[in-house]
Amino acid sequence: MKRLGMPASDDTIIRHLKRRMAAFGAKTTVRVAGIDDWAWRKGCRYGTVIVDLERREVIDILRDRSASGTAEWLRRHPELEVVSRDRCGLYAQGVREGAPQARQVADRFHLLQNLRETIEMQLSRSGRPTGRALLPEAEDEVEGAATTVSLQPRSNQVAEHRDLTRQAQRRSRQAIFAEVKALRDKGMPFNAIAKKTGYDRRSIKSWLQHDEPPPRRARTPTPCSPNYFWDYLSQRWAAGCVHGRVLFDEIKLRGYAGSFSHLARFLAKWRRPKSKAAPSIPVIVPFPAKAETQAIDPTTGWLISPIIAAALCIKPRGLLTSAQAAKIAALKSASSDFTAMRQLAMRFRGLLRNKDTGKFDDWLTDAHQSGLYAMQRFVRTLRRDIDAVRNALKESWSSGQTEGQVNRLKTLKRAM
């Protein structure tokens, strides 16, 4: 014990262990459980932690993060009545298979987090004044011209959303590049330009060496990326093998460590020119070459990024500082989408706080009919997990204690 730095005798340690084991044996049934993942090694290998929310103690740790492993553990505890979890689909499936009698409760914090990410996604379509490098141009995109978009299924809506986001990023970066050039032409030094625009001095100096915004730097491919196997995939594709699962199995044998969905997105770019879309009613959607009105921070004079705007959008007015209230006013005057999403976000927070299930269906209908793609997508994800979301409005259980135990585990790992 002295080597571990514990100022206690052996007898004291044994006595505490026996008392702990006796208390655990006195109550082996688990009525309310919380499930979450934790990292054996961050980014590489994950396990599952299960917490008894009534006793506020960890009762088991599983070696993997999978639906089958979770279901197997739950089958050994038929007395379970409530399972609180985040929005992870693996755990939802595991609970359905292993404990169909238990009520699943979606964590309210994660619901608000998903809503914030949804709002950020929608605002990114109007421009990203964050200085990020742009994605490659879409093949069917023509800047400043009218583009034909078909009324097609959800997959095409997702592709349209991504194209709109790419165009917004491109327009935003072009506008920033033009502003930096104009300030430099006026004789303003690099430090002054950096202070005025909020961008790094080295980035500004690099940009001014070009006549156009420099292309994005491609990341070095790793075995987790299909780009790492580009030569092999292109040869197999030219040979006529266009089945994603076959290619996935082949590059898996060559060391591919990524997912099938990542490969499917990679291959979608090769399928697009050969795909023959079903005939549909064409709708002319003008893509303006000029960016929409951007919200300006009245304090600094800088553009408000979608990340900051999304965080402010879900924050109640009573918790806002005067500077944040001024930003929200600027965002409302610049974007009607932001105004509509803030109204929906405040209503959603009210439903979670007041546990009002009667108005939840009305909120889902209004969000779906708002005309905002990201909000419609958020509603679809809620409806896929509707029972757990409804239980979150009625039940008092949450994953707060589970997250606390995971954080305690992280602290112990860092201390070791």
C-alpha positions in Angstrom: 0.0 0.0 0.0 2.9 2.4 0.7 4.2 1.9 -2.8 0.8 3.0 -4.1 0.8 6.1 -1.9 -2.2 4.9 0.3 -1.7 5.8 4.0 -3.7 2.9 5.2 -2.9 -0.5 6.7 -3.6 -3.8 4.9 -6.4 -4.7 7.4 -8.2 -1.4 6.7 -8.1 -2.0 3.0 -9.5 -5.6 3.4 -12.2 -4.3 5.8 -13.3 -1.7 3.3 -13.3 -4.2 0.4 -15.4 -6.7 2.4 -17.9 -4.0 3.4 -18.1 -2.9 -0.2 -18.7 -6.4 -1.5 -21.3 -7.0 1.2 -23.2 -3.9 0.1 -23.0 -4.9 -3.5 -24.2 -8.4 -2.8 -27.1 -7.1 -0.7 -28.6 -5.5 -3.8 -27.7 -7.2 -7.1 -30.8 -6.2 -9.0 -30.5 -3.2 -11.3 -33.7 -1.3 -12.0 -32.4 1.8 -13.7 -29.2 1.7 -15.8 -27.2 4.3 -17.7 -25.1 3.2 -20.7 -22.3 5.1 -22.4 -19.0 4.5 -24.2 -15.5 5.2 -23.0 -12.1 5.0 -24.6 -9.6 2.3 -23.9 -7.4 4.2 -26.3 -9.0 7.4 -27.7 -9.8 7.2 -31.4 -8.8 3.5 -31.6 -10.6 1.2 -29.2 -13.8 1.8 -27.1 -15.6 0.0 -24.4 -19.0 0.4 -22.7 -19.6 1.5 -19.1 -22.8 0.6 -17.3 -23.9 2.6 -14.3 -26.7 1.9 -11.7 -28.3 5.3 -11.7 -30.2 4.7 -8.4 -27.0 3.8 -6.5 -24.9 6.1 -8.6 -22.2 3.5 -9.1 -20.5 1.7 -12.0 -21.7 -1.9 -12.0 -19.8 -3.2 -15.1 -17.4 -2.4 -17.9 -17.7 -4.1 -21.3 -14.6 -4.6 -23.4 -16.3 -3.4 -26.7 -18.8 -0.9 -28.0 -21.3 -3.0 -29.9 -25.0 -3.7 -30.0 -24.5 -7.5 -29.6 -22.2 -7.1 -26.5 -24.7 -4.7 -24.9 -27.6 -6.9 -25.6 -25.8 -10.0 -24.1 -25.2 -8.1 -20.9 -28.8 -6.8 -20.7 -30.3 -10.3 -21.2 -28.6 -11.3 -17.9 -30.6 -8.6 -16.1 -34.3 -9.1 -16.9 -35.2 -6.9 -13.9 -34.2 -3.7 -15.8 -37.0 -1.2 -16.2 -35.3 2.0 -17.5 -32.2 2.5 -19.6 -30.8 6.0 -20.1 -28.4 6.6 -23.0 -27.2 9.1 -25.5 -28.3 9.1 -29.2 -25.9 6.3 -30.2 -27.8 3.9 -32.5 -25.7 0.9 -31.4 -27.0 1.1 -27.8 -30.5 1.7 -29.0 -30.4 -1.5 -31.0 -28.7 -3.3 -28.1 -31.4 -2.3 -25.7 -34.2 -3.3 -28.1 -32.6 -6.8 -28.5 -31.5 -7.4 -24.9 -34.1 -5.6 -22.8 -37.3 -5.1 -24.8 -39.2 -4.7 -21.5 -37.1 -1.6 -20.5 -38.0 2.0 -21.3 -35.3 3.8 -23.2 -34.7 7.4 -22.2 -32.7 9.7 -24.6 -30.5 12.1 -22.7 -31.8 15.7 -22.8 -28.3 17.3 -23.0 -27.5 15.2 -26.1 -30.8 16.3 -27.7 -29.9 19.9 -27.3 -26.4 19.2 -28.6 -27.9 17.6 -31.7 -30.1 20.6 -32.2 -27.1 23.0 -31.9 -25.2 20.9 -34.5 -28.3 21.0 -36.8 -28.5 24.8 -36.5 -24.8 25.1 -37.3 -25.3 22.9 -40.4 -28.1 25.1 -41.7 -26.2 28.4 -41.1 -23.2 26.9 -42.9 -25.2 27.0 -46.1 -25.2 30.8 -45.9 -21.4 31.1 -45.6 -18.6 30.1 -43.2 -16.6 33.1 -42.3 -14.1 30.9 -40.4 -11.1 30.9 -42.8 -11.4 27.2 -43.4 -10.1 25.7 -46.7 -12.8 24.9 -49.2 -13.9 21.5 -50.5 -13.3 20.7 -54.1 -15.8 22.1 -56.6 -18.9 20.1 -57.5 -18.8 18.9 -61.1 -22.3 20.1 -61.8 -21.9 23.5 -60.2 -21.8 26.8 -62.1 -21.0 29.9 -60.1 -23.3 32.8 -60.6 -25.7 30.8 -62.8 -29.1 29.2 -62.4 -28.8 25.5 -61.6 -31.4 22.8 -62.2 -32.3 20.8 -59.2 -34.7 17.9 -59.3 -37.4 17.0 -56.8 -35.8 13.7 -55.9 -35.6 11.5 -52.8 -33.9 12.2 -49.6 -30.4 11.1 -50.8 -30.5 13.8 -53.5 -31.6 16.4 -50.9 -28.5 15.5 -48.9 -26.3 16.0 -52.0 -28.0 19.3 -52.7 -27.4 20.4 -49.1 -23.7 19.5 -49.4 -23.4 21.4 -52.7 -25.0 24.5 -51.2 -22.6 24.3 -48.2 -19.6 24.0 -50.5 -20.8 27.0 -52.6 -21.3 29.1 -49.4 -17.8 28.2 -48.2 -16.3 29.1 -51.6 -18.2 32.5 -51.7 -17.2 33.3 -48.2 -13.5 32.6 -48.7 -13.5 34.5 -52.0 -15.1 37.5 -50.2 -12.5 37.4 -47.4 -9.7 37.1 -50.0 -11.0 40.2 -51.8 -11.3 42.1 -48.6 -7.7 41.3 -47.6 -6.4 42.3 -51.1 -8.3 45.6 -50.9 -6.9 46.5 -47.5 -3.4 45.7 -48.6 -3.8 47.8 -51.8 -4.7 50.7 -49.4 -1.3 50.4 -47.8 -2.4 48.7 -44.6 0.3 46.6 -42.9 -0.1 42.9 -42.2 -0.6 43.3 -38.5 -3.4 45.9 -39.0 -5.1 43.6 -41.6 -4.9 40.7 -39.1 -6.4 42.8 -36.3 -9.2 44.1 -38.5 -10.2 40.7 -40.1 -9.4 38.4 -37.2 -7.1 36.1 -39.3 -3.6 35.0 -38.6 -0.8 37.3 -39.9 1.0 34.4 -41.6 -2.1 33.3 -43.4 -2.7 36.8 -44.7 0.9 37.1 -45.9 0.6 33.7 -47.7 -2.7 34.7 -49.3 -1.3 38.0 -50.7 1.3 36.1 -52.7 -1.6 34.8 -55.0 -4.0 36.4 -57.3 -6.8 33.9 -56.3 -7.5 32.1 -53.0 -4.9 29.3 -52.8 -6.2 25.7 -53.2 -6.8 23.7 -50.1 -3.9 21.5 -48.9 -4.8 17.9 -49.2 -4.3 15.8 -46.1 -1.8 12.9 -46.4 -4.0 9.8 -46.8 -3.9 7.2 -44.1 -5.1 3.6 -44.1 -8.4 4.9 -42.6 -9.1 6.8 -45.8 -10.1 5.3 -49.2 -7.7 7.8 -50.8 -4.9 5.7 -49.5 -6.0 2.9 -51.9 -6.8 5.2 -54.8 -4.6 3.4 -57.3 -6.0 0.0 -56.5 -9.6 1.2 -56.4 -9.3 3.1 -59.7 -7.8 0.0 -61.4 -10.6 -2.2 -60.1 -13.2 0.4 -61.1 -11.8 0.6 -64.6 -11.9 -3.2 -64.8 -15.6 -3.1 -64.2 -15.8 -3.9 -60.5 -18.3 -1.3 -59.2 -19.8 -3.2 -56.3 -19.0 -1.4 -53.0 -19.1 -4.4 -50.8 -16.7 -6.3 -53.0 -14.2 -3.4 -53.1 -14.6 -3.0 -49.3 -13.6 -6.6 -48.7 -10.7 -6.4 -51.1 -9.1 -3.3 -49.6 -9.8 -4.6 -46.1 -7.4 -7.4 -46.8 -4.9 -4.8 -47.9 -5.0 -2.9 -44.6 -8.0 -0.6 -44.9 -9.1 0.5 -41.4 -12.0 2.7 -42.3 -15.8 2.1 -42.5 -17.9 1.0 -45.4 -19.9 4.2 -45.3 -16.7 6.2 -45.8 -15.9 4.1 -48.9 -19.4 4.5 -50.2 -19.2 8.3 -50.0 -15.8 8.1 -51.9 -17.3 5.9 -54.6 -20.4 8.1 -55.0 -18.3 10.7 -56.8 -17.4 8.1 -59.4 -20.9 6.9 -59.8 -22.5 10.3 -60.3 -21.5 11.0 -63.9 -22.8 7.5 -64.9 -26.0 7.6 -62.9 -29.3 8.2 -64.7 -31.7 10.0 -62.5 -35.4 9.2 -62.8 -37.3 11.9 -64.7 -38.7 14.5 -62.4 -40.0 18.0 -62.5 -37.1 20.5 -62.9 -37.0 23.4 -60.5 -34.7 26.3 -61.3 -32.9 27.4 -58.1 -30.7 30.5 -58.6 -27.4 30.2 -56.8 -26.2 33.8 -56.3 -22.6 34.5 -57.0 -22.7 37.0 -54.1 -22.9 35.8 -50.5 -26.0 36.6 -48.5 -25.9 39.3 -45.9 -23.6 38.2 -43.1 -24.1 39.1 -39.5 -21.4 41.5 -38.1 -20.4 41.4 -34.5 -21.2 45.0 -33.3 -18.4 44.7 -30.7 -15.5 43.6 -32.9 -16.7 44.3 -36.4 -15.9 40.7 -37.4 -18.3 38.3 -39.1 -20.1 35.9 -36.7 -19.2 32.3 -37.4 -21.9 29.6 -37.7 -20.4 27.9 -34.6 -20.9 31.0 -32.4 -24.3 31.6 -34.0 -25.5 28.1 -33.3 -24.4 28.2 -29.6 -26.3 31.5 -29.2 -29.3 30.3 -31.0 -30.2 27.7 -28.2 -29.3 30.0 -25.3 -32.3 31.6 -23.5 -32.5 35.3 -23.3 -32.2 35.3 -19.5 -28.8 33.8 -19.7 -27.4 36.1 -22.4 -24.8 38.8 -21.7 -25.3 42.2 -23.2 -22.6 41.4 -25.9 -24.3 38.1 -26.7 -27.7 39.8 -26.9 -26.3 42.3 -29.4 -24.9 39.4 -31.5 -28.3 37.8 -31.6 -29.9 41.0 -32.7 -27.4 41.3 -35.5 -28.0 37.6 -36.5 -31.8 38.1 -36.6 -31.6 41.2 -38.7 -29.2 39.5 -41.2 -30.9 36.0 -41.4 -34.5 35.0 -41.4 -33.4 31.4 -41.1 -31.7 32.2 -37.8 -34.9 33.9 -36.5 -37.0 30.9 -37.4 -34.6 28.4 -35.9 -34.2 30.4 -32.6 -38.0 30.3 -32.2 -38.0 26.6 -32.7 -35.0 26.1 -30.4 -36.6 28.1 -27.6 -39.8 26.1 -27.9 -37.8 22.8 -27.9 -36.0 23.9 -24.7 -39.3 24.7 -23.1 -40.6 21.3 -23.9 -37.6 19.6 -22.3 -37.7 21.8 -19.2 -41.5 21.7 -18.7 -41.8 18.0 -19.8 -44.8 18.9 -21.9 -45.4 16.0 -24.2 -48.8 17.3 -25.4 -47.1 20.0 -27.5 -44.3 17.9 -28.8 -46.2 16.7 -31.9 -47.1 20.3 -32.8 -43.4 21.2 -32.5 -42.4 18.3 -34.8 -45.0 19.4 -37.4 -43.9 23.1 -37.3 -40.2 22.1 -37.6 -40.8 19.8 -40.5 -42.9 22.5 -42.3 -40.3 25.3 -41.6 -38.7 24.8 -45.0 -35.3 24.5 -43.4 -33.5 21.3 -44.6 -31.4 20.9 -41.5 -34.4 21.1 -39.2 -36.3 18.7 -41.3 -33.4 16.3 -41.0 -33.4 16.7 -37.2 -37.1 15.9 -37.1 -36.5 12.7 -39.1 -33.8 11.6 -36.6 -36.1 12.3 -33.7 -38.9 10.3 -35.2 -36.6 7.3 -35.7 -36.0 7.3 -31.9 -39.4 8.8 -31.0 -40.2 6.6 -28.0 -36.9 7.4 -26.2 -37.4 11.1 -27.0 -40.9 11.1 -25.5 -39.6 9.3 -22.4 -37.0 12.0 -22.1 -39.9 14.5 -21.8 -41.6 12.4 -19.1 -38.8 10.7 -17.1 -36.5 12.4 -14.7 -33.6 10.1 -15.5 -30.6 11.3 -17.6 -27.1 10.3 -18.5 -25.5 12.9 -16.3 -24.3 10.4 -13.7 -23.0 8.1 -16.5 -21.0 11.0 -18.0 -19.7 11.9 -14.6 -18.4 8.3 -14.1 -16.8 8.3 -17.5 -15.1 11.6 -16.7 -13.9 10.1 -13.4 -12.5 7.2 -15.3 -10.6 9.6 -17.7 -9.2 11.4 -14.7 -7.9 8.2 -13.2 -6.3 7.2 -16.5 -4.5 10.5 -16.8 -3.3 10.3 -13.2 -1.8 6.9 -14.0 
